[in-house]
Amino acid sequence: MTPSASADLSRLLFDGRYEQNHQDLHELLLDPVFDAREGLDMTGAGKLAYARSRAVHGALERPREIMADPWRLFALAEWPSLVDVSTFSLLMVHYNLAFGTVLEHGDREDLKDLVEELDRLDSFSPYMATELGYGNNVAALRTEAVYDTATQTFVLNTPDALAQKHMSYSGFHDIPKLAVVLARLKADGKDHGVYPFLVRITDSDGLCEGVHAVPCPEKPVQGLDNGLTWFDHVRVPRRNLLHGDMGGFDEHGAFHPAPGNRRKRFLRTMSRILPGRLCVSSAATGAGRASVYIALRYAAQRLTSAPGRSDQPVIGYRSHQLPLYTALSKTYAMTFLLNHAKREFAAAPAAGSLPAGLGDLVSITKALSTWEMSEVIATCRERCGAQGIFSVNRIADYGSLLQGLVTAEGDNQVLLATTAGQIIARSGDGEEPAPAPDPAGRDLRDTAFLLAALRHREEQLLGSARAVMADGSRDRTYFEAWNDTVNTGLEAARLRGVRTALECFTGAAGAARTDTSRTALGLLAALYALTEVRRDAGWYLARGVLTTEQVERLPLEADALCAEIHPYADVLTEGFNLSPELLRAPIAADDYAAAFQRYTGAFGPAADRTPERS
Ligand SMILES: Cc1cc2nc3c(=O)[nH]c(=O)nc-3n(C[C@H](O)[C@H](O)[C@H](O)COP(=O)(O)OP(=O)(O)OC[C@H]3O[C@@H](n4cnc5c(N)ncnc54)[C@H](O)[C@@H]3O)c2cc1C
């Protein structure tokens, strides 16, 4: 049987896994515990996020099972933030970063009691990597765990103010916490590098002996207990070292690190960061889709004046269509890019021997998708006018979520620059760049042509970056050489993401099973590609990849595409499998005025006295 167009779009967006991995999460979030709550202070909102996290945990299979299936983990990352952005943060830290580290490096018989405590969520597990002085440079962290052979314990200590753990969830002292703490392991007078330890932070009596923690200052929307934590010679049993295959103790009680360099061991210690970045992207694209869904539903019923009439739904304006349909095209593009990255991750062999290109793909996906969704969400917020600023209408909260996501689990700029550096170092040997596409007679909706143009720019930028980096004619330090290269490298890495996203997008359009979904995706892919080429139209013109006439036509072609996408807008958003009942945003309801009135409890005119709309 041929599926409906929206079902077909949903199949493509959820990679055929909606029923298997997502549907029960969607249904769980209909529970009244996730209803919007007004008037909570930051502590109240934070406590509610813990209660909601427990509700999610109680309704699903155990964390151990979820961690065994990356698709399920990514689905868990996608849904809770739609109704509470703080619940997402708590769940991801507990499930992926902390418990994931425990399972990968400490799933041993002698730790069974602690592993089960975390699996049952009897204690939450904060992940303590970042320090006040060490953020993106976390590999240089200073918290130390010195092994005491006599007592077979580690002495965990914060040597100075800059080594205090920063941002991890330690501000509430009445919630039991068993943290994964990253610390520099010192034994026999040697520094063996950074390892993860299980450390009890709070129990039923509050903060444990030697542990100090205060909440960080308030931040808008996310009322969680991010804190500043320091350790004063805390005794940690030897078994709590999560050494995995990164080292161990011999029969005489001496610690030996695994062979190999420290950098590799550090990356093993941080192994949950890679899937964590895909979780971050999942939440970002989910929030982006929900923002577009809400903004488009509102725009279809929000009336405004137009020349000659006073009741024009605002979406009829091309000035509303261009930003919102461009946003729609970006949410599709980023979702397809993310699906590709998830597939590559799920197909990769066990951690420790990951394919070289996977890290690049995941980093680029994380950076590009969170940046794009930040822009999408800001656009949707603005296009909803005053309604866009209310928390209950969600979009403003998603904006706050995205501010955290571009920074957490690898700041976008640093992540992309590091990736660019690696691509530049690897590329070039014997690679023949593709020739510039000839623009003569090419249609601006031809995605094959636009793809070739994007690929050409990516290759040219990479070539320039490589040449600048390798330029031996000037006496420069490595830092100076990198500084001359970094911004070109950043743009090249971004373009690699855009180009890959477009390839995935056109692939999805080609795999559509209905005429409607195929046509709708084709138009949307063309808008995405055209928007990207338009961004750097001057460069393409200068390089002869676009003609003057084509550059002049770019804005008109974008408008024309929006007009053609317009009849498909509903079906394209139906593919998101969202609903007003799930999001509970008054402006996403079938009658926003009645829903807003119901939510505020206003005694205004009855809904049936609202004027008829023509
Ligand atoms: C909401 C939220 C929750 C968090 N939760 C946790 C948690 O649970 N546990 C935890 O351990 N950490 C947590 N963090 C901390 C997070 O991991 C760090 O914020 C992140 O690693 C970036 O470090 P930083 O904020 O210190 O930024 P910095 O490293 O200080 O960067 C500041 C600026 O400098 C730029 N920059 C830095 N280095 C370079 C470079 N080499 N080249 C060019 N530019 C550079 C960055 O792009 C950025 O713009 C959380 C952060 C947020 C926002």
The ligand as an SDF file (V2000), in Angstrom:
LIG
                    3D

 53 58  0  0  0  0  0  0  0  0999 V2000
   24.3640   24.2850   29.9270 C   0  0  0  0  0  0  0  0  0  0  0  0
   25.7180   23.7080   30.1830 C   0  0  0  0  0  0  0  0  0  0  0  0
   25.8340   22.5470   30.9270 C   0  0  0  0  0  0  0  0  0  0  0  0
   27.0940   22.0010   31.1840 C   0  0  0  0  0  0  0  0  0  0  0  0
   27.1780   20.8720   31.9150 N   0  0  0  0  0  0  0  0  0  0  0  0
   28.3930   20.3560   32.1990 C   0  0  0  0  0  0  0  0  0  0  0  0
   28.5090   19.1750   32.9730 C   0  0  0  0  0  0  0  0  0  0  0  0
   27.5170   18.5860   33.3800 O   0  0  0  0  0  0  0  0  0  0  0  0
   29.7490   18.7030   33.2420 N   0  0  0  0  0  0  0  0  0  0  0  0
   30.8760   19.3150   32.7820 C   0  0  0  0  0  0  0  0  0  0  0  0
   31.9670   18.8140   33.0430 O   0  0  0  0  0  0  0  0  0  0  0  0
   30.8080   20.4410   32.0440 N   0  0  0  0  0  0  0  0  0  0  0  0
   29.6060   20.9750   31.7420 C   0  0  0  0  0  0  0  0  0  0  0  0
   29.5050   22.1130   30.9880 N   0  0  0  0  0  0  0  0  0  0  0  0
   30.7290   22.7990   30.6130 C   0  0  0  0  0  0  0  0  0  0  0  0
   31.0840   22.6450   29.1470 C   0  0  0  0  0  0  0  0  0  0  0  0
   31.6380   21.3910   28.9240 O   0  0  0  0  0  0  0  0  0  0  0  0
   32.0190   23.7980   28.7910 C   0  0  0  0  0  0  0  0  0  0  0  0
   31.2360   24.9760   28.8180 O   0  0  0  0  0  0  0  0  0  0  0  0
   32.6760   23.6450   27.4410 C   0  0  0  0  0  0  0  0  0  0  0  0
   33.6310   22.6330   27.4730 O   0  0  0  0  0  0  0  0  0  0  0  0
   33.3410   24.9430   27.0120 C   0  0  0  0  0  0  0  0  0  0  0  0
   34.1910   25.4160   27.9910 O   0  0  0  0  0  0  0  0  0  0  0  0
   34.0530   26.9160   28.5240 P   0  0  0  0  0  0  0  0  0  0  0  0
   32.6300   27.2110   28.7140 O   0  0  0  0  0  0  0  0  0  0  0  0
   34.9570   27.0520   29.6800 O   0  0  0  0  0  0  0  0  0  0  0  0
   34.5530   27.7920   27.3050 O   0  0  0  0  0  0  0  0  0  0  0  0
   36.0180   28.3680   27.0520 P   0  0  0  0  0  0  0  0  0  0  0  0
   36.9400   27.2280   26.8520 O   0  0  0  0  0  0  0  0  0  0  0  0
   36.3600   29.3530   28.0960 O   0  0  0  0  0  0  0  0  0  0  0  0
   35.7770   29.1420   25.6820 O   0  0  0  0  0  0  0  0  0  0  0  0
   35.3720   30.5390   25.6640 C   0  0  0  0  0  0  0  0  0  0  0  0
   35.4490   31.0550   24.2380 C   0  0  0  0  0  0  0  0  0  0  0  0
   36.7730   30.9230   23.7410 O   0  0  0  0  0  0  0  0  0  0  0  0
   36.8010   30.2190   22.5180 C   0  0  0  0  0  0  0  0  0  0  0  0
   37.9620   29.2960   22.5450 N   0  0  0  0  0  0  0  0  0  0  0  0
   38.3240   28.4660   23.5520 C   0  0  0  0  0  0  0  0  0  0  0  0
   39.4110   27.7420   23.1930 N   0  0  0  0  0  0  0  0  0  0  0  0
   39.7360   28.1330   21.9400 C   0  0  0  0  0  0  0  0  0  0  0  0
   40.7500   27.7390   21.0130 C   0  0  0  0  0  0  0  0  0  0  0  0
   41.6500   26.7970   21.3220 N   0  0  0  0  0  0  0  0  0  0  0  0
   40.7650   28.3140   19.7890 N   0  0  0  0  0  0  0  0  0  0  0  0
   39.8540   29.2690   19.4820 C   0  0  0  0  0  0  0  0  0  0  0  0
   38.8850   29.6960   20.3150 N   0  0  0  0  0  0  0  0  0  0  0  0
   38.8270   29.1300   21.5270 C   0  0  0  0  0  0  0  0  0  0  0  0
   35.4940   29.4310   22.4820 C   0  0  0  0  0  0  0  0  0  0  0  0
   35.0380   29.2490   21.1540 O   0  0  0  0  0  0  0  0  0  0  0  0
   34.5430   30.3090   23.2770 C   0  0  0  0  0  0  0  0  0  0  0  0
   33.9510   31.2360   22.4010 O   0  0  0  0  0  0  0  0  0  0  0  0
   28.2540   22.6500   30.6890 C   0  0  0  0  0  0  0  0  0  0  0  0
   28.1460   23.8060   29.9120 C   0  0  0  0  0  0  0  0  0  0  0  0
   26.8840   24.3300   29.6570 C   0  0  0  0  0  0  0  0  0  0  0  0
   26.7990   25.5620   28.8220 C   0  0  0  0  0  0  0  0  0  0  0  0
  1  2  1  0
  2  3  1  0
  2 52  2  0
  3  4  2  0
  4  5  1  0
  4 50  1  0
  5  6  2  0
  6  7  1  0
  6 13  1  0
  7  8  2  0
  7  9  1  0
  9 10  1  0
 10 11  2  0
 10 12  1  0
 12 13  2  0
 13 14  1  0
 14 15  1  0
 14 50  1  0
 15 16  1  0
 16 17  1  0
 16 18  1  0
 18 19  1  0
 18 20  1  0
 20 21  1  0
 20 22  1  0
 22 23  1  0
 23 24  1  0
 24 25  2  0
 24 26  1  0
 24 27  1  0
 27 28  1  0
 28 29  2  0
 28 30  1  0
 28 31  1  0
 31 32  1  0
 32 33  1  0
 33 34  1  0
 33 48  1  0
 34 35  1  0
 35 36  1  0
 35 46  1  0
 36 37  1  0
 36 45  1  0
 37 38  2  0
 38 39  1  0
 39 40  1  0
 39 45  2  0
 40 41  1  0
 40 42  2  0
 42 43  1  0
 43 44  2  0
 44 45  1  0
 46 47  1  0
 46 48  1  0
 48 49  1  0
 50 51  2  0
 51 52  1  0
 52 53  1  0
M  END
$$$$
